[in-house]
Amino acid sequence: MNYSGTGNEKATPAHELNRTHVGQTVSFEPDEFTVVFGKIAAIARKEGGVTIALHGVEGSGGLQSSYSIPGSQLVYLQPDMLTNTESTIKDLFGKVQENLRGSGHKGEDKTDRL
């Protein structure tokens, strides 16, 4: 099949998966005939490979609930919306600070004077 993810997915070697990826949506090709899409329930690293267990798969249409793949194989992770949002806010805040410094704006003193 030669699956290579979609435009917004991040390609990650399976051996780089860790506990922070549990709960994220993943897609990968465990063999040349299958593409798997699911939510990571657990990750186990073994010598020579990684096993990915998927959440909510057991008993559904004969699908496997876990897959062993080589550590070097790419898996495709959906962007983590919370991390992306936090990153965007930090970037915007940095740009605002930069603009304020560049314009020489020191802010107005809005304290009440008697």
Secondary structure, 3 states (H helix, E strand, C coil): CCCCCCCCCEEEEHHHCCHHHCCCEEEEEEECCEEEEEEEEEEEEECCEEEEEECCCCCCCCCCCEEEECCCCEEEECCCHHHHHHHHHHHHHHHHHHHHHHHCCCCCCCCCCC
